Amino acid sequence: MTAKANVKIKFSNVKKILDAMAGDNLGRAVVAGGLVFEGKAKLLAPIDTGNLANSIETVLFSSNATSAEAHVWTGVEYAPAQEFGTSKIRPHPFMRPAWDANIERIKSAIAKWAQSSIYGAADDNG
């Protein structure tokens, strides 16, 4: 017994599908992944005053038709000392563990946003 699947692509929507991932939508997809990373980093950041955790943010750095880059960062000057330690302070890593523990969730968030943009364009009959 042979199973068959028919897939029809409406060629009038191909440009819309490609456009769906260009520009803002691609950037939004990458930011969605960055927000997953940001949330975990905030939870793992050492807390004294809360300034370090509160300063962690996701920023869309660049986005064009074929690529997008978001940065998850903190501008707090003592963040590197906390992450890597110094001769007087032992390390309290929060950024790298947030990335390592959540890479699959980060990828999934990006993929889900991208997928919804593509499906929305593919479903558009106009």
C-alpha positions in Angstrom: 0.0 0.0 0.0 1.3 3.4 -0.9 0.4 6.6 0.8 0.4 9.8 -1.2 0.5 13.4 -0.1 -0.4 16.2 -2.4 1.2 19.6 -1.7 0.0 22.6 -3.7 1.9 25.8 -3.6 0.0 28.9 -4.7 2.7 30.7 -6.7 1.0 34.1 -6.2 1.9 33.8 -2.5 5.6 32.9 -2.9 6.7 36.5 -2.7 4.5 37.1 0.3 6.0 34.1 2.0 9.6 35.3 1.3 8.7 38.8 2.4 7.2 37.5 5.6 10.6 36.7 6.9 12.4 39.8 5.6 13.0 42.9 7.6 11.0 43.4 10.8 9.7 39.8 11.0 13.1 38.3 10.8 14.3 40.7 13.5 11.3 40.0 15.7 11.9 36.2 15.4 15.5 36.7 16.6 14.4 39.0 19.4 11.9 36.4 20.5 14.9 34.0 21.0 16.9 36.7 22.8 14.0 37.3 25.3 14.2 33.6 26.3 17.9 34.1 26.9 17.4 37.4 28.7 14.8 35.9 31.1 17.0 33.1 32.2 20.1 35.4 32.6 18.0 37.7 34.8 17.1 34.7 37.0 20.7 33.5 37.2 22.3 36.9 37.8 23.7 37.3 41.3 21.5 39.6 43.4 22.7 42.2 45.7 20.7 45.3 44.7 19.0 43.8 41.7 20.8 46.3 39.4 22.6 43.7 37.4 19.5 41.5 36.7 17.4 44.6 35.9 20.0 45.9 33.5 20.0 42.8 31.2 18.2 43.5 28.0 17.6 42.3 24.5 18.3 44.7 21.6 17.8 44.2 17.9 21.3 45.0 16.6 20.7 44.6 12.9 18.1 43.2 10.5 17.8 42.9 6.8 16.2 40.6 4.2 18.6 37.7 4.9 19.8 38.0 8.4 19.1 39.5 11.8 21.2 39.9 15.0 20.0 40.6 18.5 22.2 41.3 21.5 21.4 40.2 25.0 23.6 42.4 27.2 24.1 44.5 30.2 26.0 47.7 30.5 26.7 47.3 34.2 30.5 47.7 34.6 30.9 45.0 37.2 29.1 42.3 35.0 32.3 40.8 33.6 33.7 40.5 37.1 30.6 38.6 38.2 30.5 36.4 35.1 34.3 35.5 35.0 35.6 36.5 38.5 38.7 38.4 39.4 41.7 37.8 41.6 39.5 38.8 44.5 36.0 37.7 43.5 35.1 34.2 42.5 33.0 33.9 39.3 29.2 33.9 39.5 28.4 33.0 35.9 24.9 34.0 34.7 25.1 34.8 31.0 26.8 31.6 29.7 24.7 29.2 31.8 21.6 31.0 30.6 22.7 30.4 27.0 23.8 26.9 27.5 20.8 25.7 29.4 18.3 27.3 27.0 19.8 27.0 23.5 17.0 24.7 22.4 14.3 26.9 23.8 16.0 29.9 22.2 16.0 28.2 18.8 12.4 27.0 19.3 11.2 30.6 20.1 12.9 31.9 16.9 11.4 29.0 14.8 7.9 29.5 16.2 7.9 33.2 15.4 9.3 32.6 11.9 6.8 29.8 11.3 3.9 31.9 12.3 5.0 34.6 9.9 5.4 32.2 7.1 2.1 30.4 7.7 0.3 33.8 7.9 1.7 34.8 4.5 1.0 31.4 3.0 -2.6 31.5 4.2 -3.2 34.9 2.7 -5.4 34.6 -0.3 -5.0 38.2 -1.3 
